[in-house]
Amino acid sequence: MSLNPITHPLLDKAGVRHGFFTREGGVSEGIYAGLNAGVGSSDDPARVAENRRRVAAWMGGSYDDLCGCYQVHSSVARVADRGWAGERPEGDAVVAGVKGPILTVLTADCAPVLFADAEAGVVGAAHAGWKGALGGVIHSTVAAMTALGARADRMVAVVGPCIAQASYEVGADYQERFAHHDPGSERFFAPGAAPDKRQFDLPGFVLWRLEQAGVGEAAWTGDDTRADAERFYSNRRAFLAGEPDFGRLVSAITLT
C-alpha cells in the first residue's frame, strides 16, 4: 500500500514538498497498524524505522535527512542546517533555510503545524498541543524562521489533523487558565456534558495564535484525529478504549 499523505493548497502554492501522513502505507501491526512513526512508542523499532524510511523517501530524501525533536510540549524551536541522522534534541519545532533537511513533528491528537515563506526559502514545523500552543511554540517558530530571513506576513501555515472541539473534553479549569494567560482565548471553549467540563477548540486556538504571530495566511485541514480511527492515531481514543499505547502520526516539510 502506498503512502497517501494529506497536502494543502497553501503549501502547494508555496512550492514546498509536504505531507500530513495518515496511517496509510505502513508496516506496523496490532494497535499500531499502519504508518506508526513514533520512536517513543512501544512498537517494534524495526517497523517504526521502516515507516520513517518510507516517509523520508516520499519526501525525496533518506532516513538520515529527517529532523525531528524529542518533543516535550515546550516553546523551543531548533534550526536544522542538515539532516539529523536520528539525533533528537529536545524541543517542539524545527526550522530550516536550506534544502536537504526534512522537518518532522509527531502527533496523536496534538496539532502539527507546517510553515513556509516561499520568497525567503524558509520552512518550519511545530508540534502544538494545548500546552505548547498556550506557551508560545507558534511565536517561537515564527521568530526562528524570521531569524533565517523569513517574514511573518509572507508566511503561510497549515494546521494538520488534530483533535477537534467535538472530540476534546477538558475540565472547566482549562478555560480559566487560558483566560488568565491570554484574555480572549476563553471563546475557544464550549459547554461540556457536565457543568465542570468544557469542549476545547484546539485547531481554532492554534489558528488564533498564528494570527497573533502575524502569519500572512493560515488554514486547518479539517481532520479530527479522534473521530477517524481508520486514518489517524489518537491518544484520547486509545485512552478511552483502555489500550496500553498508541501510534504517532508524522507530518513533514522540506524545501525543493
Residue, then its C-alpha position, 0 to 999 in steps of 0.5 A: m500500500s502506498l503512502n497517501p499523505i494529506t497536502h494543502p493548497l497553501l503549501d502547494k502554492a508555496g512550492v514546498r514538498h509536504g505531507f500530513f501522513t495518515r496511517e496509510g502505507g505502513v508496516s506496523e501491526g496490532i494497535y499500531a497498524g499502519l504508518n506508526a512513526g513514533v520512536g517513543s512508542s512501544d512498537d517494534p523499532a524495526r517497523v517504526a524505522e521502516n515507516r520513517r524510511r518510507v516517509a523520508a523517501w516520499m519526501g525525496g530524501s533518506y532516513d538520515d535527512l529527517c529532523g525531528c525533536y524529542q518533543v516535550h510540549s515546550s516553546v523551543a524551536r531548533v534550526a536544522d542546517r542538515g539532516w539529523a541522522g536520528e539525533r533528537p534534541e529536545g524541543d517542539a519545532v524545527v526550522a530550516g533555510v536550506k534544502g536537504p533537511i526534512l522537518t518532522v513533528l509527531t502527533a496523536d491528537c496534538a496539532p502539527v503545524l507546517f510553515a513556509d515563506a516561499e520568497a525567503g526559502v524558509v520552512g518550519a514545523a511545530h508540534a502544538g498541543w494545548k500546552g505548547a500552543l498556550g506557551g508560545v511554540i507558534h511565536s517561537t517558530v515564527a521568530a526562528m524562521t524570521a531569524l533565517g530571513a523569513r517574514a511573518d506576513r509572507m508566511v503561510a501555515v497549515v494546521g494538520p489533523c488534530i483533535a477537534q472541539a467535538s472530540y476534546e473534553v477538558g475540565a472547566d479549569y482549562q478555560e480559566r487558565f487560558a483566560h488568565h494567560d491570554p484574555g480572549s482565548e476563553r471563546f475557544f471553549a464550549p459547554g461540556a456534558a457536565p457543568d465542570k467540563r468544557q469542549f476545547d477548540l484546539p485547531g481554532f486556538v492554534l489558528w488564533r495564535l498564528e494570527q497573533a504571530g502575524v502569519g500572512e495566511a493560515a488554514w486547518t485541514g479539517d481532520d479530527t484525529r479522534a473521530d477517524a480511527e481508520r486514518f489517524y492515531s489518537n491518544r484520547r481514543a486509545f485512552l478511552a478504549g483502555e489500550p496500553d499505547f498508541g501510534r504517532l502520526v508524522s507530518a513533514i516539510t522540506l524545501t525543493 
